[in-house]
Amino acid sequence: MTRSTITVPADMVELLDDAALSLQDFARCARLAPEWVQTHVQAGVLQPACGGGATEWRFASTTVVRARRIAELEHIYDADPQLAGLTADLMEEVAALRRAMQRLAD
């Protein structure tokens, strides 16, 4: 299995510590509109790491990948948010199982 290396631009290194992104920062990183993010939080397919209301929400940087995946599924397959979220859940679970199997094989 070939492993690839991802180079992270210096201005994005702060994302690696998972310090929690505001709604605006999260939307910008995910290249999505803040309204899209709010709709998907309300639908239950994206979860802020903390915060009671939209102005207080903080998102883990790892959630950026999930948001992009959901947006892509909605666009490509014309899926509703719940279906795209469920599909993203399954994709994440398969990836976790593959990582676990790889660790057992190593």
C-alpha positions as CSV (number, residue, x, y, z in Angstrom):
1,M,0.0,0.0,0.0
2,T,1.4,3.4,-1.0
3,R,1.2,6.2,1.5
4,S,1.0,9.7,0.3
5,T,2.2,12.8,2.1
6,I,0.0,15.9,2.3
7,T,1.8,19.2,2.6
8,V,-0.1,21.7,4.6
9,P,0.4,25.4,3.8
10,A,1.8,27.5,6.6
11,D,-1.3,29.6,7.0
12,M,-3.4,26.4,7.6
13,V,-1.2,24.8,10.3
14,E,-3.4,26.2,13.0
15,L,-6.1,23.8,11.8
16,L,-4.0,20.9,12.9
17,D,-4.4,21.6,16.6
18,D,-8.2,21.3,16.3
19,A,-8.6,24.4,18.4
20,A,-12.2,24.8,17.1
21,L,-13.3,27.1,14.3
22,S,-16.1,29.7,14.4
23,L,-19.0,29.3,12.0
24,Q,-17.4,31.9,9.6
25,D,-13.9,30.3,9.7
26,F,-15.4,26.8,9.3
27,A,-17.5,27.8,6.3
28,R,-14.5,29.5,4.7
29,C,-12.2,26.5,5.3
30,A,-14.9,24.1,3.9
31,R,-15.5,26.5,1.0
32,L,-19.2,26.6,1.8
33,A,-21.7,29.3,2.7
34,P,-22.3,29.9,6.5
35,E,-26.1,29.4,5.7
36,W,-25.3,26.0,4.3
37,V,-23.5,25.1,7.5
38,Q,-26.3,26.4,9.7
39,T,-28.9,24.4,7.7
40,H,-26.9,21.2,8.0
41,V,-26.3,21.7,11.8
42,Q,-30.1,22.2,12.2
43,A,-30.7,19.0,10.1
44,G,-28.4,17.1,12.5
45,V,-25.8,16.1,9.9
46,L,-23.0,18.4,11.2
47,Q,-22.3,18.9,14.8
48,P,-20.4,21.8,16.3
49,A,-17.9,20.7,19.0
50,C,-19.4,23.3,21.4
51,G,-21.6,26.4,21.6
52,G,-25.3,27.0,22.1
53,G,-26.2,29.2,19.2
54,A,-24.7,29.9,15.7
55,T,-22.6,32.8,17.0
56,E,-21.1,30.6,19.7
57,W,-20.6,27.4,17.6
58,R,-17.1,26.0,17.4
59,F,-16.2,23.3,15.0
60,A,-13.4,20.8,15.0
61,S,-11.2,21.1,12.0
62,T,-11.7,17.4,11.2
63,T,-15.4,18.3,10.6
64,V,-14.3,20.3,7.5
65,V,-13.7,17.0,5.6
66,R,-17.1,15.7,6.6
67,A,-18.8,19.0,5.4
68,R,-17.1,18.8,2.1
69,R,-18.0,15.2,1.6
70,I,-21.6,15.9,2.4
71,A,-21.7,18.8,0.0
72,E,-20.2,16.7,-2.7
73,L,-22.7,13.9,-2.2
74,E,-25.6,16.3,-2.3
75,H,-24.3,17.9,-5.5
76,I,-23.3,14.7,-7.4
77,Y,-26.3,12.5,-6.4
78,D,-28.8,15.2,-5.6
79,A,-29.1,13.7,-2.1
80,D,-30.9,15.4,0.7
81,P,-28.9,16.3,3.8
82,Q,-29.9,13.3,5.9
83,L,-29.0,10.8,3.1
84,A,-25.7,12.5,2.5
85,G,-25.0,12.6,6.2
86,L,-25.8,8.9,6.5
87,T,-23.6,8.1,3.6
88,A,-20.8,10.2,5.1
89,D,-21.2,8.2,8.4
90,L,-20.8,4.9,6.6
91,M,-17.8,6.1,4.6
92,E,-16.2,7.3,7.9
93,E,-16.9,3.9,9.5
94,V,-15.5,2.0,6.6
95,A,-12.3,4.1,6.8
96,A,-12.0,3.5,10.5
97,L,-12.4,-0.2,10.1
98,R,-9.8,-0.3,7.3
99,R,-7.4,1.6,9.6
100,A,-8.0,-0.9,12.4
101,M,-7.5,-3.8,10.0
102,Q,-4.2,-2.3,8.7
103,R,-2.9,-1.8,12.3
104,L,-3.7,-5.5,13.0
105,A,-1.9,-6.5,9.8
106,D,1.2,-4.4,10.6
